[in-house]
Amino acid sequence: MKNFVPYIFIIAILAVVLSSCRKVVTDKFPDYPQKITVNSIVKAGEPLLVNVSLTGNVNDSILQFVDNAEVLLYVNGCLAETLSYAGDGYYVSTVVGNENDSLECVVAYNGDTARCHCIVPQKEIPLRFEYIESAGVDDYGEVLQGIVTTIKNQEDAQKYYEIKIYTVEGPDYYGATTLMDITDPIIKNEGLPLPLFSNELAVGEQFSVNLKFLPLSRAWINGKLVIRPILVRFRAVDENYYKFTRMHYLYYEGRYSEGIVDNPVMFNVYSNVENGLGVFAAYTEYTDTIYPPNVWQR
């Protein structure tokens, strides 16, 4: 019985500690004044799609869309259009945002006015893409592929970029890939596992970024790994897009942390809407399809 005494003592202490951690958590929260929420990610060369809603309480499960707001679009300081309502809180334009345009969206609703502004980046085309057939292996021994993107550097300007990589699974069907085994210094400097980066560390006339990924479709044929063609979307993004994407990732990672070990950590989502909430951002995009030597034809 003497051998069991220490264990009984430890269990008793744990029982006291755990029971003392009980705390009443309320599900009643104070009501706050509703704010206009404006969200739009502008792609150069396409009409604008602006979503307008109102902020809600923590217990609300349905987003409250606004269907009777006045949504004005200014391009380079001049009123270009009053957007038309299309349903579910969305307002659409016929005017497109072009490279280097200064865009301002003004939303008036119920006596309040929210404003947001962005500048559409200039389209950039990478100097080259280099495909790496074997860029490493993951924790399960799967062979990783790699795309090295070389970009012309503008040392006198702060630039932001995003690279999205897909496998071409069929006509108009693309499979997203996951960034893995991050060793590139520019991506590591960003501190997040996202293919989103700036030219902060870039030195000289050009710089390269190496992204490793696991293709969605792959197979071994006659002892050789084969994959589908690769679609690369290279985006020049504005600072609003860059900041929002980073904070959006942190927000969801913190909100949906896993289990007992990770405690939820809340992050505020980035907003550039004056007298409201939301994001108004822009990007340009260049796409290219890469056909690796080990391409899988079927």
C-alpha positions in Angstrom: 0.0 0.0 0.0 2.9 2.4 0.7 3.8 2.4 -3.1 0.3 3.7 -3.9 0.4 6.6 -1.5 2.4 9.0 -3.7 0.1 8.4 -6.6 -3.0 9.0 -4.5 -1.5 12.2 -3.3 -0.8 13.4 -6.8 -4.3 12.6 -8.1 -5.8 14.4 -5.1 -3.7 17.5 -5.9 -4.8 17.4 -9.6 -8.4 17.0 -8.6 -8.2 20.1 -6.4 -6.4 22.1 -9.1 -8.7 21.2 -11.9 -11.8 21.8 -9.8 -10.5 25.2 -8.8 -10.2 26.2 -12.5 -13.9 26.3 -13.0 -15.1 29.6 -14.2 -18.5 30.8 -15.4 -18.4 31.8 -19.1 -21.2 34.0 -20.1 -22.9 33.8 -23.5 -24.3 37.2 -23.0 -22.4 40.0 -24.7 -23.1 43.7 -25.0 -24.6 45.0 -28.2 -22.4 47.3 -30.2 -23.5 49.8 -32.9 -23.5 48.2 -36.3 -20.9 49.3 -38.8 -20.9 49.1 -42.6 -18.7 46.3 -43.9 -17.3 46.6 -47.4 -15.3 43.8 -49.1 -13.9 43.8 -52.6 -10.7 42.3 -54.1 -10.2 44.0 -57.5 -8.6 42.1 -60.3 -7.2 44.3 -63.0 -9.1 44.2 -66.3 -12.3 42.9 -64.7 -15.5 44.7 -63.3 -15.6 45.3 -59.6 -17.7 43.2 -57.3 -18.4 44.8 -54.0 -20.1 43.1 -51.0 -21.8 45.3 -48.4 -23.1 44.0 -45.1 -23.4 45.0 -41.5 -21.4 43.9 -38.5 -23.2 41.5 -36.2 -23.0 40.2 -32.7 -21.0 37.1 -31.7 -24.2 35.0 -31.4 -25.4 35.9 -34.9 -25.2 33.1 -37.4 -26.5 34.9 -40.5 -24.6 37.7 -42.1 -26.9 40.8 -42.6 -26.5 41.9 -46.2 -27.4 45.4 -47.3 -29.5 45.6 -50.4 -30.3 49.4 -50.5 -26.9 51.1 -50.1 -25.6 53.7 -52.5 -22.2 52.4 -53.8 -20.1 54.9 -55.8 -16.9 54.2 -57.6 -14.3 56.9 -58.2 -11.4 56.2 -60.7 -8.4 58.6 -60.5 -10.5 61.1 -58.5 -13.5 61.2 -60.9 -16.9 59.6 -60.3 -17.1 56.7 -62.7 -20.2 54.8 -61.8 -23.0 54.0 -59.3 -22.8 50.3 -58.9 -25.9 48.1 -59.4 -27.3 45.7 -56.8 -27.1 42.1 -57.9 -28.3 40.2 -54.8 -26.8 38.8 -51.5 -25.2 42.1 -50.7 -23.2 42.3 -54.0 -23.0 45.4 -56.1 -21.4 45.2 -59.5 -19.8 47.7 -61.9 -19.5 47.9 -65.6 -16.3 49.8 -65.2 -13.1 47.8 -64.9 -10.1 48.6 -62.8 -6.9 49.0 -64.8 -3.2 48.9 -63.9 -2.1 52.0 -61.9 -5.7 53.2 -61.4 -6.5 54.9 -58.1 -9.8 53.5 -57.0 -12.1 54.8 -54.3 -15.3 53.1 -53.2 -17.9 55.2 -51.2 -20.8 53.4 -49.6 -23.7 55.3 -48.1 -26.3 53.6 -46.0 -28.8 54.7 -43.3 -27.0 58.0 -42.7 -23.5 56.6 -42.5 -20.8 56.7 -45.1 -17.8 54.3 -45.4 -14.9 55.0 -47.7 -12.0 52.8 -48.9 -9.2 53.3 -51.4 -6.6 51.2 -53.3 -4.2 51.5 -56.2 -4.2 48.7 -58.8 -0.6 47.4 -59.1 1.2 47.4 -62.4 1.2 44.0 -64.1 4.6 42.2 -63.8 5.8 39.2 -65.8 8.5 37.0 -64.2 11.8 36.7 -66.0 11.5 32.9 -65.9 10.0 29.8 -64.2 12.2 26.8 -63.5 10.7 23.4 -62.7 12.4 21.1 -60.3 11.5 17.5 -60.6 12.8 16.4 -57.2 12.8 19.3 -54.7 12.9 17.0 -51.5 10.5 14.7 -49.7 7.8 15.2 -47.1 7.4 13.5 -43.8 5.8 10.5 -45.5 8.5 10.1 -48.2 6.5 11.7 -51.0 8.6 13.4 -53.6 8.1 17.2 -53.7 8.2 19.2 -56.8 9.5 22.8 -57.1 9.0 26.0 -59.0 11.7 28.6 -58.9 10.4 32.0 -60.0 12.8 34.7 -61.0 11.5 38.3 -60.7 12.9 41.6 -61.8 13.7 43.6 -58.7 12.8 47.3 -58.1 15.0 48.2 -55.2 13.5 51.7 -54.9 10.0 50.5 -54.5 8.2 48.2 -52.0 6.6 45.4 -53.9 4.3 42.6 -52.9 3.7 39.3 -54.7 1.7 36.1 -54.5 2.3 32.8 -56.4 -0.4 30.2 -56.7 0.4 26.8 -58.1 -2.1 24.3 -59.5 -2.0 21.0 -61.3 -4.1 20.9 -64.5 -6.5 18.1 -63.9 -8.7 18.6 -66.9 -10.5 21.3 -69.0 -11.2 24.2 -66.6 -10.3 22.0 -63.6 -7.3 22.8 -61.5 -6.1 21.2 -58.3 -4.6 23.5 -55.7 -1.2 22.5 -54.2 0.1 23.0 -50.7 3.3 24.9 -49.9 5.7 22.5 -48.1 9.2 22.2 -46.7 9.8 26.0 -46.7 13.5 26.7 -47.0 13.5 29.7 -49.2 14.9 32.7 -47.2 12.4 35.2 -48.6 9.4 33.0 -47.7 10.9 32.2 -44.3 11.4 35.9 -43.6 7.6 36.4 -44.0 7.1 34.1 -41.0 4.0 32.4 -42.4 3.5 29.2 -44.6 2.0 31.3 -47.5 3.3 31.9 -51.0 3.0 35.6 -50.3 6.0 37.8 -50.0 7.6 41.2 -50.5 10.9 42.3 -52.0 12.3 43.4 -48.6 15.2 41.0 -48.7 15.8 41.2 -52.5 19.2 42.6 -53.5 20.3 43.4 -57.1 18.5 43.6 -60.3 16.6 40.3 -59.9 15.8 37.7 -57.2 14.3 34.2 -57.1 11.8 32.4 -54.9 11.8 28.6 -54.6 8.4 27.1 -53.7 8.1 23.4 -53.0 4.8 21.6 -53.3 3.1 18.2 -53.5 1.1 17.8 -56.7 -2.5 16.9 -56.4 -2.3 14.2 -59.1 0.8 12.0 -59.4 1.7 8.5 -60.3 4.6 6.1 -60.8 4.9 4.6 -64.3 7.7 2.3 -65.1 9.5 3.4 -61.9 9.3 7.1 -62.8 7.2 9.8 -61.1 4.8 11.6 -63.5 2.6 14.6 -62.8 0.0 16.7 -64.6 0.9 20.0 -66.2 1.4 22.9 -63.8 -0.5 26.2 -63.9 1.2 29.1 -62.2 -0.6 32.3 -61.3 1.8 35.1 -60.5 0.2 38.1 -58.9 1.5 41.6 -58.2 -0.6 42.6 -55.2 -1.1 45.9 -53.4 -0.2 46.4 -49.7 -3.9 46.0 -48.6 -4.1 42.6 -50.3 -0.8 41.6 -48.6 -1.8 42.7 -45.1 -5.3 41.3 -45.3 -4.1 37.9 -46.5 -1.6 37.6 -43.7 -4.1 38.6 -41.0 -6.8 36.4 -42.5 -4.5 33.4 -42.2 -3.6 34.3 -38.6 -7.2 34.9 -37.7 -8.4 31.4 -38.8 -5.3 29.7 -37.4 -5.9 31.3 -34.0 -9.7 30.8 -34.0 -9.7 27.2 -35.0 -6.7 26.0 -33.0 -6.5 22.3 -32.2 -7.7 20.8 -28.9 -6.1 20.9 -25.5 -2.5 21.8 -26.4 -3.3 24.9 -28.5 -5.3 27.7 -26.9 -7.3 29.9 -29.2 -5.5 33.2 -30.0 -7.6 35.9 -31.6 -6.3 38.2 -34.2 -8.1 41.2 -35.7 -8.6 40.9 -39.4 -6.9 43.8 -41.3 -9.3 46.5 -42.5 -8.7 49.6 -44.7 -12.2 50.9 -44.7 -12.7 54.3 -43.1 -15.8 54.6 -40.8 -16.4 50.8 -41.4 -14.8 47.5 -41.7 -13.6 45.2 -44.5 -10.9 45.2 -47.2 -10.6 47.0 -50.5 -7.6 45.6 -52.3 -6.3 45.0 -55.8 -4.0 42.7 -57.8 -2.8 42.0 -61.4 -2.1 38.5 -62.6 0.1 36.7 -65.1 -0.5 33.0 -65.8 1.7 30.4 -67.4 1.4 26.6 -67.9 4.5 24.5 -67.4 4.9 21.1 -69.0 7.5 19.2 -67.0 9.7 16.5 -68.6 7.8 14.0 -66.5 4.4 15.2 -67.6 1.5 12.7 -67.2 -0.5 12.4 -70.4 -3.7 10.4 -70.1 
